[in-house]
């Protein structure tokens, strides 16, 4: 594993949604809250409104991979949820990746060099 784990339980998702902060851009919404671990826990959420399972899985794979490639740039110790917006359905990987990084910068989760 790459020093990150995934958020799995509904309780964890609810805690991040209810108590966390959020930032949004054209393609994604990011919710985050500090956790008491030395690593990030990340969750990905795609509404059924975006389409059938094939389309939702494609969006989720793009979100996961763009976070995985850039996970070393994120500060550690957070629970993060990325939520796809309707525009994410018709975009490519590069735009999803830049959206992930953009939200990280807005939230101040990207490490300073």
N, CA, C and O of each residue as an XYZ file, in Angstrom:
452
protein
N       0.850     -1.196      0.000
C       0.000      0.000      0.000
C       0.883      1.242      0.000
O       2.002      1.210      0.513
N       0.399      2.307     -0.557
C       1.199      3.509     -0.730
C       0.902      4.554      0.342
O       0.475      5.668      0.041
N       1.132      4.181      1.575
C       0.955      5.047      2.754
C      -0.401      5.751      2.798
O      -0.538      6.810      3.410
N      -1.382      5.167      2.157
C      -2.751      5.662      2.222
C      -3.663      4.455      2.376
O      -3.336      3.355      1.930
N      -4.773      4.665      2.992
C      -5.772      3.619      3.056
C      -7.069      4.208      2.542
O      -7.186      5.419      2.354
N      -8.042      3.341      2.317
C      -9.301      3.868      1.824
C     -10.310      3.976      2.958
O     -10.309      3.183      3.900
N     -11.165      4.973      2.839
C     -12.294      5.105      3.754
C     -13.339      4.107      3.294
O     -13.699      4.083      2.117
N     -13.826      3.288      4.202
C     -14.780      2.269      3.791
C     -16.130      2.382      4.499
O     -17.178      2.233      3.871
N     -16.103      2.641      5.786
C     -17.364      2.563      6.534
C     -18.220      3.808      6.341
O     -17.719      4.920      6.173
N     -19.511      3.583      6.370
C     -20.469      4.676      6.245
C     -20.256      5.693      7.367
O     -20.412      6.896      7.157
N     -19.901      5.210      8.556
C     -19.659      6.089      9.705
C     -18.530      7.082      9.407
O     -18.638      8.267      9.725
N     -17.448      6.589      8.796
C     -16.333      7.467      8.455
C     -16.736      8.495      7.398
O     -16.390      9.671      7.506
N     -17.467      8.048      6.379
C     -17.929      8.976      5.353
C     -18.825     10.052      5.971
O     -18.669     11.238      5.681
N     -19.764      9.630      6.827
C     -20.685     10.585      7.463
C     -19.904     11.626      8.278
O     -20.213     12.816      8.234
N     -18.886     11.162      9.025
C     -18.093     12.073      9.852
C     -17.401     13.129      8.990
O     -17.388     14.308      9.343
N     -16.831     12.710      7.868
C     -16.141     13.663      6.987
C     -17.147     14.628      6.363
O     -16.891     15.830      6.300
N     -18.287     14.114      5.902
C     -19.307     14.984      5.305
C     -19.858     15.981      6.328
O     -20.025     17.161      6.017
N     -20.138     15.511      7.541
C     -20.809     16.353      8.539
C     -19.875     17.342      9.223
O     -20.250     18.494      9.443
N     -18.666     16.909      9.562
C     -17.779     17.754     10.360
C     -16.629     18.360      9.569
O     -15.961     19.276     10.048
N     -16.395     17.856      8.359
C     -15.249     18.298      7.575
C     -15.505     19.583      6.809
O     -16.609     20.128      6.807
N     -14.445     20.047      6.158
C     -14.534     21.222      5.292
C     -14.607     20.728      3.861
O     -14.262     19.582      3.571
N     -15.059     21.603      2.962
C     -15.147     21.182      1.563
C     -14.728     22.296      0.622
O     -14.867     23.483      0.920
N     -14.217     21.880     -0.508
C     -13.891     22.769     -1.604
C     -14.378     22.107     -2.883
O     -14.452     20.881     -2.966
N     -14.711     22.921     -3.878
C     -15.244     22.368     -5.113
C     -14.660     23.092     -6.318
O     -14.270     24.257     -6.234
N     -14.608     22.391     -7.422
C     -14.327     23.022     -8.700
C     -15.286     22.435     -9.734
O     -16.284     21.813     -9.370
N     -14.995     22.624    -10.995
C     -15.919     22.238    -12.056
C     -16.204     20.737    -12.081
O     -17.311     20.326    -12.427
N     -15.213     19.911    -11.717
C     -15.345     18.472    -11.887
C     -15.534     17.691    -10.594
O     -16.170     16.638    -10.600
N     -14.991     18.190     -9.481
C     -14.995     17.422     -8.240
C     -15.341     18.298     -7.041
O     -15.222     19.523     -7.081
N     -15.774     17.630     -5.975
C     -15.897     18.263     -4.655
C     -14.996     17.451     -3.732
O     -14.986     16.221     -3.786
N     -14.241     18.148     -2.887
C     -13.372     17.448     -1.943
C     -13.784     17.809     -0.524
O     -13.847     18.986     -0.171
N     -14.062     16.802      0.281
C     -14.339     16.973      1.700
C     -13.130     16.440      2.451
O     -12.559     15.423      2.059
N     -12.733     17.112      3.523
C     -11.590     16.598      4.287
C     -11.713     16.990      5.752
O     -12.348     17.985      6.104
N     -11.088     16.179      6.588
C     -11.046     16.427      8.026
C      -9.770     15.777      8.557
O      -9.316     14.762      8.029
N      -9.207     16.360      9.585
C      -7.985     15.804     10.181
C      -8.324     14.474     10.854
O      -9.366     14.336     11.494
N      -7.426     13.499     10.699
C      -7.587     12.255     11.451
C      -6.387     12.109     12.384
O      -5.470     12.929     12.333
N      -6.377     11.107     13.212
C      -5.292     10.939     14.183
C      -4.298      9.869     13.756
O      -3.737      9.160     14.592
N      -4.087      9.758     12.454
C      -3.169      8.758     11.919
C      -1.995      9.442     11.244
O      -1.993     10.656     11.040
N      -0.997      8.641     10.901
C       0.191      9.149     10.208
C       0.031      9.029      8.695
O       0.999      9.193      7.951
N      -1.173      8.746      8.244
C      -1.419      8.551      6.814
C      -2.792      9.098      6.469
O      -3.605      9.376      7.350
N      -3.037      9.246      5.177
C      -4.340      9.694      4.704
C      -5.238      8.497      4.449
O      -4.781      7.426      4.048
N      -6.527      8.704      4.691
C      -7.527      7.729      4.284
C      -8.382      8.433      3.238
O      -8.866      9.541      3.468
N      -8.567      7.791      2.094
C      -9.225      8.450      0.978
C     -10.440      7.650      0.541
O     -10.402      6.421      0.474
N     -11.515      8.362      0.247
C     -12.726      7.742     -0.276
C     -13.153      8.439     -1.553
O     -12.855      9.616     -1.756
N     -13.850      7.713     -2.413
C     -14.316      8.256     -3.684
C     -15.797      7.963     -3.806
O     -16.247      6.855     -3.516
N     -16.551      8.961     -4.238
C     -17.994      8.804     -4.308
C     -18.512      9.321     -5.642
O     -18.163     10.419     -6.077
N     -19.348      8.515     -6.284
C     -19.943      8.896     -7.555
C     -21.433      8.589     -7.477
O     -21.826      7.459     -7.185
N     -22.251      9.588     -7.737
C     -23.697      9.430     -7.666
C     -24.214      8.614     -8.848
O     -23.626      8.629     -9.929
N     -25.301      7.913     -8.634
C     -25.928      7.156     -9.719
C     -26.497      8.075    -10.789
O     -26.797      7.629    -11.896
N     -26.647      9.355    -10.465
C     -27.133     10.325    -11.443
C     -26.166     10.487    -12.607
O     -26.565     10.899    -13.696
N     -24.874     10.157    -12.377
C     -23.873     10.343    -13.422
C     -23.975      9.313    -14.528
O     -23.458      9.541    -15.622
N     -24.618      8.201    -14.283
C     -24.778      7.217    -15.348
C     -24.772      5.800    -14.818
O     -24.832      5.558    -13.613
N     -24.698      4.878    -15.751
C     -24.686      3.461    -15.406
C     -23.334      3.081    -14.799
O     -22.415      3.898    -14.753
N     -23.224      1.845    -14.339
C     -22.045      1.384    -13.602
C     -20.755      1.525    -14.397
O     -19.716      1.860    -13.826
N     -20.798      1.280    -15.687
C     -19.584      1.367    -16.505
C     -19.015      2.776    -16.457
O     -17.809      2.959    -16.294
N     -19.873      3.762    -16.599
C     -19.434      5.168    -16.592
C     -18.965      5.571    -15.198
O     -17.934      6.228    -15.053
N     -19.721      5.178    -14.170
C     -19.323      5.528    -12.798
C     -17.974      4.907    -12.453
O     -17.135      5.558    -11.830
N     -17.756      3.656    -12.850
C     -16.481      3.001    -12.564
C     -15.331      3.667    -13.296
O     -14.231      3.770    -12.752
N     -15.565      4.120    -14.519
C     -14.519      4.806    -15.281
C     -14.118      6.102    -14.579
O     -12.932      6.416    -14.470
N     -15.104      6.842    -14.110
C     -14.812      8.092    -13.394
C     -14.053      7.786    -12.105
O     -13.079      8.463    -11.778
N     -14.500      6.768    -11.380
C     -13.850      6.413    -10.111
C     -12.404      5.972    -10.334
O     -11.520      6.343     -9.563
N     -12.157      5.185    -11.378
C     -10.785      4.765    -11.689
C      -9.902      5.974    -11.988
O      -8.753      6.025    -11.547
N     -10.420      6.930    -12.721
C      -9.646      8.135    -13.030
C      -9.352      8.947    -11.774
O      -8.247      9.465    -11.613
N     -10.332      9.060    -10.888
C     -10.130      9.805     -9.637
C      -9.092      9.100     -8.765
O      -8.193      9.743     -8.221
N      -9.216      7.784     -8.634
C      -8.286      7.021     -7.794
C      -6.855      7.122     -8.316
O      -5.918      7.332     -7.546
N      -6.696      6.973     -9.617
C      -5.358      7.000    -10.197
C      -4.750      8.396    -10.096
O      -3.555      8.526     -9.833
N      -5.544      9.434    -10.300
C      -4.980     10.782    -10.202
C      -4.584     11.096     -8.762
O      -3.606     11.809     -8.540
N      -5.318     10.583     -7.786
C      -4.871     10.767     -6.399
C      -3.629      9.925     -6.119
O      -2.685     10.404     -5.491
N      -3.621      8.669     -6.583
C      -2.492      7.779     -6.325
C      -1.185      8.359     -6.863
O      -0.158      8.316     -6.185
N      -1.223      8.897     -8.073
C      -0.017      9.453     -8.678
C       0.499     10.685     -7.930
O       1.693     10.983     -7.954
N      -0.412     11.391     -7.269
C      -0.042     12.636     -6.600
C      -0.135     12.556     -5.077
O      -0.037     13.580     -4.401
N      -0.321     11.363     -4.535
C      -0.527     11.231     -3.087
C       0.678     11.718     -2.284
O       0.529     12.176     -1.151
N       1.869     11.619     -2.871
C       3.070     12.071     -2.153
C       3.077     13.591     -1.965
O       3.795     14.101     -1.106
N       2.292     14.312     -2.754
C       2.250     15.774     -2.646
C       1.312     16.240     -1.531
O       1.385     17.390     -1.098
N       0.433     15.350     -1.069
C      -0.552     15.720     -0.054
C       0.033     15.575      1.349
O       0.803     14.654      1.623
N      -0.345     16.501      2.230
C       0.015     16.387      3.650
C      -0.606     15.108      4.196
O      -1.648     14.663      3.715
N       0.031     14.522      5.196
C      -0.485     13.285      5.795
C      -1.358     13.608      7.010
O      -1.236     14.676      7.611
N      -2.230     12.678      7.356
C      -3.055     12.828      8.547
C      -4.452     13.360      8.291
O      -5.020     14.045      9.142
N      -5.020     13.052      7.113
C      -6.353     13.548      6.779
C      -7.228     12.422      6.253
O      -6.743     11.463      5.653
N      -8.527     12.557      6.490
C      -9.526     11.747      5.802
C     -10.050     12.620      4.672
O     -10.505     13.738      4.913
N      -9.992     12.125      3.454
C     -10.362     12.912      2.273
C     -11.387     12.133      1.464
O     -11.245     10.927      1.262
N     -12.422     12.827      1.001
C     -13.400     12.222      0.094
C     -13.463     13.081     -1.163
O     -13.604     14.301     -1.094
N     -13.355     12.424     -2.305
C     -13.550     13.099     -3.584
C     -14.904     12.667     -4.129
O     -15.197     11.477     -4.239
N     -15.716     13.654     -4.465
C     -17.065     13.424     -4.972
C     -17.130     13.953     -6.400
O     -16.820     15.120     -6.643
N     -17.530     13.103     -7.347
C     -17.583     13.508     -8.752
C     -18.804     14.375     -9.013
O     -19.884     14.122     -8.479
N     -18.624     15.392     -9.835
C     -19.746     16.222    -10.281
C     -20.140     15.809    -11.697
O     -19.432     15.034    -12.340
N     -21.246     16.317    -12.170
C     -21.786     15.931    -13.471
C     -20.784     16.164    -14.614
O     -20.727     15.368    -15.552
N     -20.003     17.237    -14.546
C     -19.044     17.539    -15.614
C     -17.935     16.493    -15.721
O     -17.308     16.371    -16.773
N     -17.683     15.738    -14.654
C     -16.617     14.734    -14.667
C     -16.931     13.603    -15.642
O     -16.033     12.884    -16.081
N     -18.205     13.452    -15.976
C     -18.626     12.361    -16.849
C     -18.026     12.494    -18.250
O     -17.692     11.492    -18.882
N     -17.893     13.706    -18.721
C     -17.483     13.900    -20.115
C     -16.078     14.491    -20.236
O     -15.775     15.164    -21.221
N     -15.229     14.247    -19.254
C     -13.886     14.807    -19.317
C     -12.831     13.711    -19.308
O     -13.131     12.543    -19.064
N     -11.595     14.104    -19.577
C     -10.521     13.129    -19.665
C      -9.706     13.075    -18.371
O      -9.945     13.842    -17.439
N      -8.742     12.156    -18.334
C      -7.948     11.923    -17.135
C      -7.165     13.167    -16.702
O      -7.102     13.474    -15.512
N      -6.573     13.877    -17.657
C      -5.739     15.041    -17.325
C      -6.528     16.109    -16.571
O      -6.009     16.719    -15.637
N      -7.766     16.335    -16.969
C      -8.580     17.348    -16.292
C      -8.970     16.889    -14.886
O      -9.019     17.697    -13.959
N      -9.246     15.601    -14.731
C      -9.553     15.056    -13.399
C      -8.330     15.208    -12.498
O      -8.445     15.617    -11.342
N      -7.154     14.874    -13.042
C      -5.928     14.974    -12.254
C      -5.662     16.417    -11.827
O      -5.313     16.669    -10.674
N      -5.824     17.359    -12.748
C      -5.594     18.758    -12.377
C      -6.660     19.247    -11.396
O      -6.380     20.121    -10.576
N      -7.877     18.698    -11.465
C      -8.927     19.054    -10.511
C      -8.574     18.563     -9.107
O      -8.812     19.270     -8.127
N      -8.009     17.355     -9.002
C      -7.588     16.813     -7.707
C      -6.508     17.714     -7.094
O      -6.579     18.073     -5.918
N      -5.515     18.071     -7.905
C      -4.433     18.934     -7.408
C      -4.939     20.333     -7.054
O      -4.506     20.924     -6.065
N      -5.849     20.852     -7.860
C      -6.419     22.174     -7.600
C      -7.133     22.208     -6.251
O      -6.970     23.152     -5.479
N      -7.926     21.169     -5.972
C      -8.645     21.104     -4.694
C      -7.674     20.952     -3.531
O      -7.882     21.539     -2.469
N      -6.617     20.173     -3.720
C      -5.597     20.040     -2.686
C      -4.954     21.369     -2.357
O      -4.705     21.676     -1.191
N      -4.682     22.164     -3.392
C      -4.085     23.499     -3.173
C      -5.066     24.421     -2.463
O      -4.685     25.132     -1.533
N      -6.333     24.415     -2.894
C      -7.333     25.266     -2.249
C      -7.452     24.964     -0.766
O      -7.581     25.870      0.058
N      -7.408     23.681     -0.435
C      -7.576     23.256      0.963
C      -6.285     23.409      1.769
O      -6.296     23.264      2.991
N      -5.185     23.699      1.094
C      -3.912     23.806      1.793
C      -3.333     22.460      2.174
O      -2.544     22.372      3.115
N      -3.708     21.411      1.461
C      -3.219     20.070      1.771
C      -2.004     19.684      0.946
O      -1.385     18.650      1.198
N      -1.660     20.500     -0.029
C      -0.471     20.216     -0.833
C       0.753     20.723     -0.069
O       0.785     21.857      0.409
N       1.759     19.852      0.031
C       2.975     20.204      0.805
C       3.690     21.377      0.167
O       3.780     21.489     -1.056
N       4.191     22.240      1.019
C       5.066     23.324      0.551
C       6.449     22.728      0.366
O       6.863     21.876      1.152
N       7.157     23.152     -0.642
C       8.495     22.577     -0.902
C       9.502     23.010      0.098
O      10.664     22.614      0.015
